[in-house]
Amino acid sequence: MLQQLTTMSNNATLFSAFLLLLLVLSPPRTFAHGGVVNVTWVLVDAGHFRTFASLLAASGLERELEARQRHRRRGGASGGGITVFAPSDISFAQANPRTVRRLLAASAEDRLAVLRAHVATERLSLPELRAAARPEQPTLATEHAGGGGSAGSRFTLNVTGSGEKGPVLVSSGVVPTQVDDTLLDDGRKPAVAVFSVVDVLFPKEFFSA
């Protein structure tokens, strides 16, 4: 199943596979170059996120995230960066088989939307998440669907904090899950934060019963 997931994008190429192999064998010592964070490097360095890292590389979403950061650094955007909620390899392995089959059968565009639904359109630190009450947090998929997080927008996340040391709950409307680790939350890199989540955030727009 994991092998199918890592190769499911129609945009997967030998170059993408070779790039990921290089990252696995020799991950860089820094995650940023020119102020732009490579999220794939962050995931590979963490060691248990290679499925999600492969999907980012194969789908072209990694390039999209980097382009978004460059655009922001040039003053082309007023937003606060991005927050990535990354499911681990175990998350994919333990996902509902029926839901995974539906994902594999989806179009490349819809699979990309699923990945974009794991990326919030602002940079949120762990303290901000713990204090959060965000019932309709926009994601990159929200933007591409033409919504800005207003009532009725698609592909939003429900993010709920539980206080200073409590868990952070995240839901896409299908399976509620929670943040279980911090992969990147560095104040010196304000454009990007990366957190791991226990479950894959399958959006309700595609996977509701």
C-alpha positions in Angstrom: 0.0 0.0 0.0 2.8 2.4 0.9 4.5 1.7 -2.4 1.3 2.5 -4.3 0.9 5.7 -2.4 4.4 6.9 -3.0 4.0 6.4 -6.8 0.3 7.3 -7.3 0.8 10.8 -8.8 0.7 10.9 -12.6 3.4 13.5 -12.3 5.8 11.1 -10.7 9.0 10.9 -12.7 12.4 9.2 -12.5 13.8 12.6 -11.6 11.5 12.9 -8.6 12.5 9.4 -7.4 16.2 10.1 -7.9 15.8 13.4 -6.0 14.1 11.7 -3.1 16.8 8.9 -3.1 19.5 11.6 -2.8 17.6 13.2 0.1 17.2 9.9 1.9 20.9 8.9 1.5 22.3 12.3 2.2 19.9 14.8 3.7 21.2 18.4 3.9 22.3 19.9 7.1 20.1 22.9 6.6 16.4 22.9 5.6 16.6 26.4 4.0 18.4 28.0 1.2 18.1 31.7 0.5 15.4 31.8 3.2 13.2 29.2 1.5 12.5 26.1 3.5 12.4 22.8 1.7 9.6 20.9 3.5 10.7 17.6 1.9 14.1 17.8 3.5 12.4 18.5 6.9 10.3 15.3 6.5 13.2 13.1 5.3 15.4 14.3 8.1 12.6 13.4 10.6 12.9 9.8 9.4 9.3 8.5 9.5 7.6 10.7 6.8 9.0 9.3 3.6 5.6 8.5 2.1 4.3 12.1 2.5 7.7 13.4 1.4 7.5 11.3 -1.8 4.0 12.6 -2.5 5.1 16.2 -2.1 8.0 15.6 -4.5 6.1 13.6 -7.1 3.0 15.8 -7.2 4.9 19.1 -7.6 3.6 20.5 -4.3 7.1 20.9 -2.9 7.9 23.3 -5.8 4.6 25.1 -5.2 5.5 25.6 -1.5 8.9 26.9 -2.4 7.5 29.3 -5.1 5.0 30.6 -2.5 7.8 31.4 -0.1 9.8 33.2 -2.7 6.8 35.2 -3.8 6.2 36.2 -0.2 9.9 37.2 0.4 9.7 39.5 -2.7 6.7 41.3 -1.1 4.2 39.6 -3.3 2.0 38.3 -0.5 0.8 39.7 2.8 0.1 36.3 4.4 1.9 34.8 7.3 3.5 31.8 5.6 2.4 28.2 5.8 1.9 25.4 8.4 2.2 21.8 7.2 0.4 19.0 9.0 2.4 15.9 8.0 1.1 12.4 8.5 3.8 9.8 9.2 4.4 6.5 7.3 2.4 4.7 10.1 -0.5 7.1 9.5 -0.7 6.0 5.9 -0.3 2.3 6.7 -3.1 2.4 9.3 -5.5 4.5 7.2 -8.9 3.1 6.3 -8.3 0.7 3.4 -11.6 1.9 1.7 -10.5 5.5 1.9 -7.0 4.7 0.6 -8.6 2.9 -2.4 -10.7 5.9 -3.2 -7.6 8.1 -3.0 -5.7 5.8 -5.4 -8.6 5.9 -7.8 -8.9 9.7 -7.8 -7.6 12.0 -10.5 -4.2 13.6 -10.2 -5.8 17.0 -9.6 -7.9 15.6 -6.7 -4.9 13.8 -5.2 -3.1 17.1 -5.2 -6.0 18.8 -3.5 -5.7 16.1 -0.7 -2.1 17.1 -0.2 -2.8 20.8 -0.3 -5.5 20.2 2.4 -2.6 19.4 4.8 -1.1 22.9 4.4 -2.7 25.9 6.3 -2.3 29.2 4.6 -0.6 30.9 7.5 2.4 30.1 9.7 1.2 29.0 13.2 3.6 28.2 16.0 2.9 25.5 18.6 1.8 28.1 21.3 -0.6 29.6 18.7 -2.0 26.2 17.9 -2.5 25.4 21.6 -4.4 28.6 22.0 -6.3 28.1 18.8 -10.0 28.0 18.1 -10.1 28.0 14.3 -13.2 26.2 13.1 -12.5 27.1 9.4 -8.8 27.4 9.0 -8.1 27.8 5.2 -5.6 25.5 3.5 -3.9 25.7 0.1 -6.7 23.5 -1.2 -9.2 26.2 0.0 -7.4 28.8 -2.1 -7.3 26.7 -5.2 -11.0 26.0 -4.8 -11.7 29.7 -4.8 -12.4 30.2 -1.1 -10.6 32.4 1.4 -11.8 30.8 4.6 -15.2 32.5 4.7 -18.2 30.5 5.9 -18.9 27.7 3.5 -15.3 27.5 2.1 -14.1 24.1 1.0 -11.1 22.1 2.3 -10.8 24.0 5.6 -9.5 22.5 8.9 -10.9 22.6 12.3 -8.0 23.4 14.7 -8.7 23.4 18.4 -6.1 24.0 21.2 -6.4 22.7 24.7 -4.3 25.2 26.6 -0.6 25.8 27.3 0.3 22.1 27.5 -2.8 20.4 26.2 -3.2 18.6 22.8 -3.9 20.3 19.6 -6.8 18.7 17.8 -7.1 18.9 14.0 -10.0 17.7 11.8 -10.7 17.8 8.1 -14.3 16.7 8.8 -13.6 13.0 8.2 -11.3 11.7 11.0 -10.3 13.9 14.0 -6.7 13.7 14.8 -4.1 15.6 16.8 -0.6 17.1 16.5 1.9 14.7 18.1 5.3 16.2 17.3 7.0 19.4 16.1 9.3 18.9 13.1 10.0 22.6 12.4 8.9 25.6 14.5 11.8 27.9 14.4 11.3 31.6 15.0 14.2 32.4 12.7 12.2 30.9 9.8 8.9 32.6 10.2 7.4 31.6 6.9 7.1 27.8 7.6 6.1 25.5 10.5 5.8 21.7 10.2 4.0 19.4 12.6 3.3 15.7 12.5 -0.3 14.5 12.9 -1.5 11.0 14.0 -3.8 10.5 11.0 -4.0 11.4 7.3 -6.3 14.5 6.9 -8.6 13.2 4.2 -10.9 16.1 3.3 -14.6 15.7 3.7 -15.2 17.1 0.2 -13.9 13.8 -1.2 -14.1 11.2 1.5 -17.3 11.9 3.6 -19.5 8.9 4.0 
